Amino acid sequence: MPELDELRAVTAQKRPVAVTPRAEILARAQRTLSELCSSTAPRSGLEEFLAAWQDPLQPNHIQPNALAWFQAVEPLARAIENDREDLARILLAHGVKPERPDVWAALEILKATGSRTALEMLLDGGWGIDEPLNEDSSSILG
């Protein structure tokens, strides 16, 4: 994505470089999504947010370019950490794919409460239980 390359260039050069309006909009949207998943916001707020970013080719899914930006703020992990199963299910239904931080958040919930609900949601959402949890480890199955 050109926007990501531009943002990387800003970080690498540590000089002010103009950020595109599109990148600014996506960065603002990232913050909004993170807030919606980290709070006690009503689920309707998340549903309205996601509807604004709907993929015209796949109803009920987020536009692929926006989805890549949104994954960076780990919305599933935020929802899981905040015990927002309702929000996690909405995110999964809209095409957010489970990633390592989401699994770690679900494992912390399992450790703290004994609840497997978050792990089960991630499995239903496409997480492969046989995938390594980090570069230096084997899968959860060990």
C-alpha positions, 0 to 999 in steps of 0.5 A, a space after each residue: 500500500 502506498 500509504 504504508 510506504 509513505 508512513 514507513 518513510 516518515 518513520 525511517 527518515 524522522 523528517 516531516 513528510 506530508 501524509 496523504 489525506 487517505 492515510 490520515 482518515 485511516 489512522 483516525 479510523 484506527 483510533 476510533 476502532 480501538 476505542 470502540 473495542 476498548 470501552 463499554 461502547 454499545 455494540 451499535 457503535 461498532 456496527 455503525 463504524 463497520 458499516 461505513 467501511 463495508 466492502 461493496 463486493 462483499 456485504 458485511 465485510 470490511 474493505 480489504 485495504 481498510 481491514 489491513 489498517 484495522 488489523 494493526 490496532 488488534 481490535 479482536 484482542 481489545 474486545 477479548 481483553 475487555 470481555 466484549 464477546 459481542 464485539 469480538 463476534 461482530 468483528 469476526 463476522 465482518 472479516 477480521 481474522 484472528 491473529 497471534 495477539 488475539 490468541 494471547 488475549 484469549 489465553 490470558 482470559 482462560 488463565 484468569 477465568 477458566 473461560 474458553 469462550 474467546 478461544 472457541 470464537 477464534 477457532 470458529 473465526 478461522 484461527 488454526 490451533 496448529 499455528 505457532 504462537 510466535 516465531 520461536 514456539 510450536 503451536 498451542 498443541 505443542 
